[in-house]
Amino acid sequence: MGAFWSQLLPPRPTFTESNIPSLDGRVFIITGGNAGIGFELVKMLYRKGDCTIYIAGRSASRISAVIADIEATAPPTGTSATQLKSLIVDFADLTTISKAATSFLAQESRLDVLWNNAGIAQAPTDSTTVQGHEAHMGVNCLGPHLFTKLLLPLLLQTAKTAPSSTIRVIYTSSQIVDTTGPPDGVSLAEQLPGQHPTDKNWTYSASKVGNWFLASELDKRTRGDGLVCVVQNPGNLNTKAWDPVSPLAKMLIAPFLYEARMGAYTELWAGLSEEVTTQHGGRFAVPWERWHPDPRKDVLESLKTREEGGTGGAAEFWDWCEEQTKAYVS
């Protein structure tokens, strides 16, 4: 319970805008950067200057409006202006992802940090993606998995010449993984057609554990190549993610909701702090800028392979994601 309450009432952040290091021509992608936490993160990086930021999202018009707003209201402090660019992708439709990755790769020769920030919560019961996957699992896990896989060669190429531990993939989870969800974190049986649970919190939690599994498994495959892969809970924040929640639930959680800017601090720390290195790969960060002190034991067992004495659930989930997305790699 101590870990639970420490996330509801976290200590003051210590890694903020003033701690952002020189960005010196670095290139970033922030999925969902046109709203909420992602938008706040974009603004922080933009003000620092000297970098290129791709805002990845579904709506070209919304991204254009956000870029115009930021350029008008958040002047950079660096020696040269930041470039803000749009990248159109819909994680609810796997057919859009290869096109987005191809567009990015045609424009850039490096990628320093990929923030897999976009996601959905409280999707209506029985919602599915275009390909028929449960909506939370499809948007929060399968889409980012495919996107990351298509960008991975460039991330690894960048890591060859970049300073140690500076090239990163940051996944996004939630505090809900501590309180609800399937035993062992994810049930692949529940991903079969016709077997999707109708409890929105249950399916959302499974997708957020899935994000941790993906970070852990990517870390196992790339740590030796210098890539840092971690997952983070940005915190309980006053964003549109709470719009579908009942008025009673909103009233109960209201005292523990923070500005979206606060959640961006944990993402900023995970993506840029020198305190985070390859040795922290696969770990779970919590608000603000700390490692989870006491994760669920069954999830920890899933992160371990059977040879390590665990259940191998994370590896099985990775393989499932690979199988579901392989037809959309081009």
N, C-alpha and C positions, 0 to 999 in steps of 0.2 A: 504493500500500500504506500510505502514511503516513496518509491519510484513513481507511482501513479500521481501522487499529490505534488511531487517536485516538478512534474511536467505541467500540471495545472497552474502552479505558482512558482515559475522558474526564477532563478536569480537574474540580476541585471546582465545584459549582454556586454561583452568586453571587446568583441570584434565587430566594429561598425564601419561606416563610411570612411572615417578618419584612418582606419587601419588598412585600407585597400592598397596593396603595393603598386608599384609602377606597372602598367599594363603593356606598354612598349610593343604595340602592334599585334597583340594577341587577338585571337578570334574565338568567339563564344556563340553557342546556340542555347537559347532559353525557350523551351516549349511552353506554350501557355503564357508567353510574356506580354500579352496584350491585356491582362486583367489580374487582379488580386496580387498574390505574392510575387508572381513572375514579373508583373508590371513594376512593382517596387524594386525588384532586383535589377531590372533593366535601367531604371532611373539612377540607381546607385553607381552602376558601372559607367553609364553615360556621363555622369558628372565628372568622373575621374579622367575621362578622355583617353586618347591614344589607343583605341581598340576598335574592333568591328563586332557588332552584336546582331545576330540574326534572331528575330522574333518569329517563332514558329507557331502557327495556329490555323484555324479553319477558314477564317474570314479575311479576305484581302482588304476589304473596306475598313474593318475594325483595326487591323494592324496599321493601315495607312493613317487612320485618325490618331492612333496612339503615338506613332512616330511624329506626326505634326505637333501633337500636344507636348511631347517631351522636348522636341527641338525648340519649341517656343518658350517653355517654362523652366527648363533645367539646364542652364548653360554649363558646359564642361569647364573644369578647372585645370585640365592637363595642357600640355604644350601644343597639342593639335586636337582637332575635333574627332569625336567618335562617329563612326559610320553606323547607322541603324538600317537594317535591311529586313525585308519580309521573306518568309518561307511558308508556303501554303501546304498544309498537311492536315488530314483528318484521321485521327487514330481509331475512329470507329469504322474505317474503311481501309483495309490493308492495301488495296490497289493504289491508293494515293501516296504511299510512303516511299516507294522506289523513285517516283518522279521528284519528290521533294529532296531526297538525298542526292539524286543525280544533279538537280539544279544547284545545290550547295557545292558539290564537288567540282562542278564546272567553273565555279567562281573563286574557290579558295584552294590554297596549297598547304594549309595547316588548320588544325582544330585543337584548341587548348582545353576548353571545358565544355562538356555537354551537360546542361542541367535538364534532366527529365522531370520537369516541374508540372506539366499539364496532367490533368486527370479529372475524373468525375466522381461524385458521391451522391447517394440518395437517388439513384436512377429509378424510375418507376418500375414496379414489379413486372417481371417477365420481359424487360427491355433487353434487346440483343443488338449486336453490331451488324453491319451489312453482311458479314460472313456467317452470322448466326451464333456467335459466341455470346455468353452472358456479358452484359454491357460493361460492368465494372472490370471484369477480367480482360475483356477485349481492349478497352480503351486504356486502362491503367497498366497493363502488362504486355499484351501481345503487340500492340502498336509500338510502344517504346522499345521493346525487344528487337523488332525488325528494324526500326530506325537506327538503333545503336549498332546493330550488326552491320548495316550498310555503311556506316560511318567509321567503323572500327579500324579498317586499314589506314585511314588518314590519321586517326588518333595515335595509333602505334607508330606511324611514320614520324609524326610530330614529336613523340616521346624520345625518339632516337637522338635528337639534337637539343631538346629543351632541358632546362635545369631539372634536377631530380625531383620527382613527385609533384610536378606542376601540371601534368596532363591528367585530366580527371573526367570521370562519368559519375554524376550525382543523381541518384534515384530519390523518389519522394514517397514516404510512408505516412503513418498516422498513429496517434496514441491509441486508436481503437484496437490495434493488434494486441494490446495488453489485456483487453477486457472481454473480447468476444471473438467468434470465428471458429472454423472447423478444428478439430483435434489435429495436432502437428502443423497447423497453419493453413494448409491448402489441401483440399480433397479433389483429386483429378476425376473421381467418379461423378462429382457434382458438375463437372464441365461437359458431360455428355449431353447431347440434345435430349430435351425432355426431362432432364434431371436437375436443372438449375433451381437452387433454393429461391424462395420468394421473400425471404427476410433480407431487406436492403442492407442492414448493418452487417449481417453475416457475410454477404457476398462482397461488400466493400472491404471488410477486414481481410478476407481471403486474398483480394487483389493487392492489398497493402503489404501483407506478408509476402506475396508473390514478388513485389518490388524488392524486398530484402533478399529473397532467394536469388533474384537476378543479379543484384549487386555482388552477393557472395560468390556466385558461380562465375561471374565475369572476372572477379578478383582472382580466383583460382587459376584462371586461364591466362591472365595478362599481367599479374604482379611482376613476374620476372622480366617483362618487357617495359616496366616502368610506369604502368598505368595505375592510377588510384581510383578505386571503385568503392563507394560507400553509399549508404542510404541514410536519410534524415527525416525526422518528424519536425516540420516547421512550427508546430504548435497549434493551439486552438485560437483561431483568428476570425475576426469579424469580416467575412467575405461572403460572396454569393453562394458558396457551397452550403450555407445554412438555410438558404431560402426554402427548400422543400421540407424542412423540419417543422414539426408541429409547434404552435405558439407556446404550449406548455414547456416543451423541451428547450425552446429558445430562451424562455424566461429563466429556467434553471441553470443554463450554461452561461447566460449573459455576464455574470460577474467574472468569468474565467476567459472571456474572449479579449484578444488583443488586436491592435492595429495590424494590418497586413504587413506593414513595414517591419514589424518585429519578427515575423516569420522569415522575412528575407534575410535577416541577420544570420540565422542558422544555415541557410543555403549559401550565403556569402562565405561564412567560415568554412563550410565543407568544401567549397570550390576553390578558395584562394589562400586560406591560412597556412603558414609554414608549419603549424602544429600538426597538421594532417599530412601523413605520409603514406607510402605504400605499405608500411607495417600496420597501418590501421585498416587496410583493405577488408571489405566485408562487414565492417562494424556499423552500428546503428547510432546515429547522433540524435540528441533530443534538445529541446529549447533550454537555454539559448547556448549553443556551442559547447555541448558536453556529450560524452558517450553514455549510452543507456546503462544505468548501474545494475539493473536486475531484469533482463528480458525473460519472457515466458520460457520455461524449461523445455516444453515440447517443441517449440520452434527452434531452440538451440540444438536439440537433438536432430531435427530435420536438416539443419545446416551442415551437420557432420556426415561424412560418408559411412557406409556400413563398415568399411575397413577401420575407420576411426572410432567405431563403437556407436555411431548414430543410426538414423533410419534411412538416410539418403534421400529424403523428401525433396530437398532443394535441387539436387541433381536430376531427379525424375521430373521435376517441374521445368527445369531448363530444357530437358529433352522434349517435353511436351510442347513448349513454346517453339522450339526448333521445328518440330513436325508441323505445327499449325501454320507457320509462316514461310516454310520453304518454297511454296509455290509462288510467293510474291517477291522473291529475290531475282533481280534481273541485272 
